């Protein structure tokens, strides 16, 4: 079952703290995990990366550049990072 992102906070560099609707939360570092080309090119700039927000209709994180990330991939990565999956 798909879990929506309900909160996001930039924590410096290319790191984000995320919380999902089921309570799973934690920090992920996208510095090495994200290819900064195409729609993601503007996100090389840490200030632009920090402009992230939750789109409640999509249930995931988005940036003003139009970039977004699949919530199921974010959930998988965070689960693995937290040792829960």
N, CA, C and O atoms as a GROMACS GRO file, in nm:
protein
  340
    1UNK      N    1   0.084  -0.118   0.000
    1UNK     CA    2   0.000   0.000   0.000
    1UNK      C    3   0.088   0.124   0.000
    1UNK      O    4   0.186   0.132   0.074
    2UNK      N    5   0.053   0.220  -0.082
    2UNK     CA    6   0.127   0.344  -0.095
    2UNK      C    7   0.111   0.431   0.029
    2UNK      O    8   0.000   0.451   0.078
    3UNK      N    9   0.222   0.481   0.079
    3UNK     CA   10   0.222   0.570   0.195
    3UNK      C   11   0.258   0.710   0.147
    3UNK      O   12   0.354   0.727   0.071
    4UNK      N   13   0.183   0.810   0.190
    4UNK     CA   14   0.209   0.948   0.152
    4UNK      C   15   0.311   1.014   0.244
    4UNK      O   16   0.315   0.986   0.364
    5UNK      N   17   0.391   1.102   0.187
    5UNK     CA   18   0.478   1.189   0.265
    5UNK      C   19   0.388   1.300   0.321
    5UNK      O   20   0.310   1.360   0.248
    6UNK      N   21   0.399   1.326   0.452
    6UNK     CA   22   0.316   1.430   0.513
    6UNK      C   23   0.398   1.548   0.564
    6UNK      O   24   0.343   1.654   0.590
    7UNK      N   25   0.530   1.530   0.578
    7UNK     CA   26   0.616   1.640   0.621
    7UNK      C   27   0.753   1.623   0.559
    7UNK      O   28   0.800   1.512   0.539
    8UNK      N   29   0.815   1.736   0.528
    8UNK     CA   30   0.954   1.736   0.479
    8UNK      C   31   1.022   1.860   0.532
    8UNK      O   32   0.961   1.965   0.548
    9UNK      N   33   1.152   1.844   0.558
    9UNK     CA   34   1.232   1.956   0.606
    9UNK      C   35   1.374   1.937   0.553
    9UNK      O   36   1.434   1.831   0.569
   10UNK      N   37   1.426   2.041   0.488
   10UNK     CA   38   1.565   2.037   0.444
   10UNK      C   39   1.653   2.052   0.568
   10UNK      O   40   1.628   2.138   0.652
   11UNK      N   41   1.757   1.968   0.578
   11UNK     CA   42   1.842   1.969   0.697
   11UNK      C   43   1.986   2.008   0.667
   11UNK      O   44   2.074   1.993   0.752
   12UNK      N   45   2.010   2.059   0.547
   12UNK     CA   46   2.144   2.103   0.509
   12UNK      C   47   2.202   2.017   0.400
   12UNK      O   48   2.174   1.897   0.392
   13UNK      N   49   2.282   2.077   0.317
   13UNK     CA   50   2.337   2.003   0.204
   13UNK      C   51   2.224   1.954   0.116
   13UNK      O   52   2.131   2.028   0.083
   14UNK      N   53   2.232   1.829   0.078
   14UNK     CA   54   2.126   1.765   0.000
   14UNK      C   55   2.055   1.660   0.086
   14UNK      O   56   2.021   1.552   0.038
   15UNK      N   57   2.033   1.693   0.212
   15UNK     CA   58   1.965   1.602   0.305
   15UNK      C   59   1.825   1.654   0.336
   15UNK      O   60   1.801   1.774   0.348
   16UNK      N   61   1.734   1.557   0.349
   16UNK     CA   62   1.596   1.588   0.385
   16UNK      C   63   1.550   1.498   0.497
   16UNK      O   64   1.582   1.379   0.501
   17UNK      N   65   1.475   1.556   0.589
   17UNK     CA   66   1.404   1.478   0.690
   17UNK      C   67   1.261   1.462   0.639
   17UNK      O   68   1.198   1.559   0.598
   18UNK      N   69   1.212   1.337   0.642
   18UNK     CA   70   1.079   1.305   0.591
   18UNK      C   71   0.996   1.235   0.698
   18UNK      O   72   1.049   1.163   0.782
   19UNK      N   73   0.866   1.258   0.692
   19UNK     CA   74   0.772   1.180   0.774
   19UNK      C   75   0.660   1.132   0.682
   19UNK      O   76   0.605   1.208   0.602
   20UNK      N   77   0.627   1.004   0.698
   20UNK     CA   78   0.518   0.944   0.621
   20UNK      C   79   0.394   0.932   0.708
   20UNK      O   80   0.400   0.942   0.830
   21UNK      N   81   0.281   0.912   0.643
   21UNK     CA   82   0.153   0.909   0.713
   21UNK      C   83   0.145   0.798   0.817
   21UNK      O   84   0.066   0.809   0.911
   22UNK      N   85   0.223   0.692   0.803
   22UNK     CA   86   0.219   0.584   0.902
   22UNK      C   87   0.316   0.605   1.018
   22UNK      O   88   0.329   0.520   1.106
   23UNK      N   89   0.386   0.722   1.018
   23UNK     CA   90   0.476   0.755   1.128
   23UNK      C   91   0.623   0.729   1.099
   23UNK      O   92   0.708   0.775   1.175
   24UNK      N   93   0.655   0.656   0.992
   24UNK     CA   94   0.796   0.635   0.957
   24UNK      C   95   0.858   0.771   0.929
   24UNK      O   96   0.805   0.850   0.851
   25UNK      N   97   0.971   0.798   0.992
   25UNK     CA   98   1.038   0.925   0.971
   25UNK      C   99   1.188   0.907   0.982
   25UNK      O  100   1.237   0.812   1.043
   26UNK      N  101   1.260   1.000   0.922
   26UNK     CA  102   1.404   0.998   0.929
   26UNK      C  103   1.465   1.083   0.820
   26UNK      O  104   1.394   1.147   0.741
   27UNK      N  105   1.597   1.083   0.816
   27UNK     CA  106   1.672   1.168   0.723
   27UNK      C  107   1.735   1.084   0.613
   27UNK      O  108   1.786   0.975   0.637
   28UNK      N  109   1.732   1.138   0.492
   28UNK     CA  110   1.798   1.077   0.378
   28UNK      C  111   1.890   1.180   0.314
   28UNK      O  112   1.859   1.299   0.308
   29UNK      N  113   2.006   1.132   0.266
   29UNK     CA  114   2.102   1.218   0.196
   29UNK      C  115   2.092   1.188   0.047
   29UNK      O  116   2.117   1.075   0.004
   30UNK      N  117   2.055   1.288  -0.031
   30UNK     CA  118   2.038   1.272  -0.174
   30UNK      C  119   2.160   1.316  -0.254
   30UNK      O  120   2.157   1.313  -0.377
   31UNK      N  121   2.265   1.358  -0.186
   31UNK     CA  122   2.384   1.408  -0.252
   31UNK      C  123   2.444   1.311  -0.352
   31UNK      O  124   2.486   1.352  -0.460
   32UNK      N  125   2.450   1.184  -0.318
   32UNK     CA  126   2.505   1.082  -0.408
   32UNK      C  127   2.395   1.002  -0.477
   32UNK      O  128   2.420   0.939  -0.579
   33UNK      N  129   2.276   1.004  -0.422
   33UNK     CA  130   2.167   0.920  -0.472
   33UNK      C  131   2.088   0.983  -0.585
   33UNK      O  132   2.014   0.913  -0.655
   34UNK      N  133   2.101   1.113  -0.605
   34UNK     CA  134   2.020   1.182  -0.704
   34UNK      C  135   2.107   1.230  -0.818
   34UNK      O  136   2.213   1.289  -0.798
   35UNK      N  137   2.062   1.203  -0.940
   35UNK     CA  138   2.131   1.251  -1.059
   35UNK      C  139   2.084   1.394  -1.085
   35UNK      O  140   1.966   1.416  -1.113
   36UNK      N  141   2.173   1.489  -1.075
   36UNK     CA  142   2.137   1.630  -1.088
   36UNK      C  143   2.141   1.675  -1.233
   36UNK      O  144   2.218   1.763  -1.270
   37UNK      N  145   2.057   1.613  -1.315
   37UNK     CA  146   2.044   1.655  -1.454
   37UNK      C  147   1.896   1.662  -1.490
   37UNK      O  148   1.810   1.621  -1.412
   38UNK      N  149   1.867   1.713  -1.608
   38UNK     CA  150   1.728   1.727  -1.650
   38UNK      C  151   1.651   1.816  -1.554
   38UNK      O  152   1.698   1.924  -1.517
   39UNK      N  153   1.533   1.772  -1.514
   39UNK     CA  154   1.448   1.849  -1.424
   39UNK      C  155   1.512   1.867  -1.286
   39UNK      O  156   1.474   1.958  -1.211
   40UNK      N  157   1.609   1.782  -1.252
   40UNK     CA  158   1.677   1.789  -1.123
   40UNK      C  159   1.801   1.879  -1.125
   40UNK      O  160   1.863   1.899  -1.020
   41UNK      N  161   1.840   1.934  -1.241
   41UNK     CA  162   1.964   2.013  -1.253
   41UNK      C  163   1.966   2.132  -1.158
   41UNK      O  164   2.070   2.161  -1.098
   42UNK      N  165   1.855   2.201  -1.143
   42UNK     CA  166   1.850   2.319  -1.055
   42UNK      C  167   1.877   2.282  -0.910
   42UNK      O  168   1.917   2.368  -0.830
   43UNK      N  169   1.854   2.156  -0.874
   43UNK     CA  170   1.868   2.112  -0.735
   43UNK      C  171   2.013   2.091  -0.692
   43UNK      O  172   2.039   2.062  -0.576
   44UNK      N  173   2.108   2.106  -0.786
   44UNK     CA  174   2.250   2.104  -0.746
   44UNK      C  175   2.276   2.216  -0.646
   44UNK      O  176   2.355   2.201  -0.553
   45UNK      N  177   2.206   2.328  -0.666
   45UNK     CA  178   2.217   2.443  -0.576
   45UNK      C  179   2.143   2.407  -0.447
   45UNK      O  180   2.023   2.381  -0.449
   46UNK      N  181   2.215   2.407  -0.336
   46UNK     CA  182   2.156   2.365  -0.208
   46UNK      C  183   2.041   2.455  -0.164
   46UNK      O  184   1.947   2.409  -0.099
   47UNK      N  185   2.047   2.582  -0.200
   47UNK     CA  186   1.936   2.672  -0.165
   47UNK      C  187   1.810   2.635  -0.242
   47UNK      O  188   1.700   2.641  -0.188
   48UNK      N  189   1.827   2.597  -0.367
   48UNK     CA  190   1.711   2.554  -0.447
   48UNK      C  191   1.660   2.420  -0.396
   48UNK      O  192   1.539   2.397  -0.388
   49UNK      N  193   1.752   2.331  -0.360
   49UNK     CA  194   1.713   2.200  -0.304
   49UNK      C  195   1.629   2.219  -0.177
   49UNK      O  196   1.535   2.145  -0.153
   50UNK      N  197   1.665   2.319  -0.098
   50UNK     CA  198   1.596   2.345   0.029
   50UNK      C  199   1.455   2.400   0.009
   50UNK      O  200   1.381   2.412   0.107
   51UNK      N  201   1.416   2.434  -0.112
   51UNK     CA  202   1.281   2.485  -0.140
   51UNK      C  203   1.178   2.372  -0.154
   51UNK      O  204   1.067   2.395  -0.202
   52UNK      N  205   1.214   2.256  -0.113
   52UNK     CA  206   1.126   2.139  -0.120
   52UNK      C  207   0.999   2.161  -0.038
   52UNK      O  208   1.000   2.232   0.063
   53UNK      N  209   0.891   2.099  -0.081
   53UNK     CA  210   0.766   2.102  -0.006
   53UNK      C  211   0.688   1.974  -0.033
   53UNK      O  212   0.719   1.900  -0.127
   54UNK      N  213   0.589   1.948   0.049
   54UNK     CA  214   0.500   1.834   0.027
   54UNK      C  215   0.383   1.880  -0.060
   54UNK      O  216   0.322   1.984  -0.034
   55UNK      N  217   0.353   1.802  -0.163
   55UNK     CA  218   0.232   1.823  -0.241
   55UNK      C  219   0.130   1.722  -0.190
   55UNK      O  220   0.142   1.603  -0.219
   56UNK      N  221   0.028   1.767  -0.115
   56UNK     CA  222  -0.067   1.673  -0.055
   56UNK      C  223  -0.149   1.596  -0.157
   56UNK      O  224  -0.195   1.485  -0.129
   57UNK      N  225  -0.169   1.653  -0.275
   57UNK     CA  226  -0.244   1.580  -0.378
   57UNK      C  227  -0.163   1.464  -0.434
   57UNK      O  228  -0.217   1.358  -0.462
   58UNK      N  229  -0.033   1.485  -0.450
   58UNK     CA  230   0.054   1.379  -0.502
   58UNK      C  231   0.103   1.287  -0.391
   58UNK      O  232   0.140   1.172  -0.417
   59UNK      N  233   0.104   1.337  -0.268
   59UNK     CA  234   0.151   1.257  -0.156
   59UNK      C  235   0.302   1.240  -0.153
   59UNK      O  236   0.354   1.144  -0.096
   60UNK      N  237   0.372   1.334  -0.215
   60UNK     CA  238   0.516   1.326  -0.220
   60UNK      C  239   0.578   1.465  -0.215
   60UNK      O  240   0.508   1.566  -0.200
   61UNK      N  241   0.711   1.469  -0.228
   61UNK     CA  242   0.784   1.595  -0.224
   61UNK      C  243   0.803   1.650  -0.364
   61UNK      O  244   0.821   1.575  -0.461
   62UNK      N  245   0.800   1.783  -0.373
   62UNK     CA  246   0.815   1.851  -0.502
   62UNK      C  247   0.900   1.977  -0.483
   62UNK      O  248   0.916   2.027  -0.372
   63UNK      N  249   0.953   2.025  -0.594
   63UNK     CA  250   1.031   2.148  -0.596
   63UNK      C  251   0.971   2.243  -0.698
   63UNK      O  252   0.899   2.199  -0.789
   64UNK      N  253   0.998   2.374  -0.685
   64UNK     CA  254   0.946   2.471  -0.781
   64UNK      C  255   0.986   2.443  -0.926
   64UNK      O  256   0.916   2.484  -1.019
   65UNK      N  257   1.098   2.374  -0.947
   65UNK     CA  258   1.144   2.342  -1.083
   65UNK      C  259   1.055   2.239  -1.152
   65UNK      O  260   1.069   2.215  -1.272
   66UNK      N  261   0.963   2.178  -1.077
   66UNK     CA  262   0.877   2.073  -1.133
   66UNK      C  263   0.925   1.933  -1.099
   66UNK      O  264   0.857   1.835  -1.130
   67UNK      N  265   1.040   1.924  -1.036
   67UNK     CA  266   1.093   1.793  -0.996
   67UNK      C  267   1.010   1.734  -0.882
   67UNK      O  268   0.962   1.807  -0.795
   68UNK      N  269   0.995   1.603  -0.884
   68UNK     CA  270   0.935   1.532  -0.771
   68UNK      C  271   0.998   1.394  -0.764
   68UNK      O  272   1.064   1.349  -0.857
   69UNK      N  273   0.976   1.327  -0.652
   69UNK     CA  274   1.028   1.192  -0.633
   69UNK      C  275   0.914   1.100  -0.593
   69UNK      O  276   0.825   1.139  -0.518
   70UNK      N  277   0.917   0.978  -0.643
   70UNK     CA  278   0.811   0.881  -0.615
   70UNK      C  279   0.807   0.848  -0.466
   70UNK      O  280   0.910   0.813  -0.408
   71UNK      N  281   0.690   0.858  -0.404
   71UNK     CA  282   0.681   0.833  -0.261
   71UNK      C  283   0.717   0.689  -0.223
   71UNK      O  284   0.772   0.666  -0.116
   72UNK      N  285   0.687   0.594  -0.310
   72UNK     CA  286   0.721   0.455  -0.277
   72UNK      C  287   0.871   0.432  -0.273
   72UNK      O  288   0.920   0.351  -0.194
   73UNK      N  289   0.945   0.504  -0.358
   73UNK     CA  290   1.092   0.494  -0.356
   73UNK      C  291   1.149   0.560  -0.231
   73UNK      O  292   1.240   0.507  -0.169
   74UNK      N  293   1.094   0.676  -0.196
   74UNK     CA  294   1.137   0.743  -0.073
   74UNK      C  295   1.110   0.655   0.049
   74UNK      O  296   1.194   0.645   0.139
   75UNK      N  297   0.993   0.592   0.052
   75UNK     CA  298   0.957   0.506   0.164
   75UNK      C  299   1.052   0.386   0.173
   75UNK      O  300   1.096   0.349   0.282
   76UNK      N  301   1.082   0.326   0.058
   76UNK     CA  302   1.174   0.212   0.055
   76UNK      C  303   1.311   0.252   0.107
   76UNK      O  304   1.368   0.183   0.191
   77UNK      N  305   1.363   0.362   0.057
   77UNK     CA  306   1.496   0.408   0.100
   77UNK      C  307   1.500   0.439   0.249
   77UNK      O  308   1.596   0.404   0.318
   78UNK      N  309   1.397   0.505   0.298
   78UNK     CA  310   1.394   0.540   0.439
   78UNK      C  311   1.378   0.416   0.526
   78UNK      O  312   1.440   0.406   0.632
   79UNK      N  313   1.295   0.322   0.482
   79UNK     CA  314   1.279   0.196   0.556
   79UNK      C  315   1.411   0.122   0.567
   79UNK      O  316   1.446   0.071   0.673
   80UNK      N  317   1.484   0.116   0.456
   80UNK     CA  318   1.614   0.049   0.455
   80UNK      C  319   1.714   0.122   0.545
   80UNK      O  320   1.789   0.060   0.620
   81UNK      N  321   1.715   0.254   0.536
   81UNK     CA  322   1.806   0.333   0.618
   81UNK      C  323   1.777   0.318   0.767
   81UNK      O  324   1.869   0.321   0.849
   82UNK      N  325   1.652   0.300   0.801
   82UNK     CA  326   1.611   0.287   0.941
   82UNK      C  327   1.616   0.141   0.988
   82UNK      O  328   1.592   0.112   1.105
   83UNK      N  329   1.649   0.049   0.897
   83UNK     CA  330   1.656  -0.092   0.933
   83UNK      C  331   1.520  -0.156   0.949
   83UNK      O  332   1.506  -0.261   1.012
   84UNK      N  333   1.417  -0.092   0.891
   84UNK     CA  334   1.281  -0.143   0.904
   84UNK      C  335   1.236  -0.220   0.782
   84UNK      O  336   1.121  -0.265   0.777
   85UNK      N  337   1.320  -0.236   0.685
   85UNK     CA  338   1.273  -0.302   0.564
   85UNK      C  339   1.384  -0.366   0.494
   85UNK      O  340   1.363  -0.428   0.390
   0.00000   0.00000   0.00000
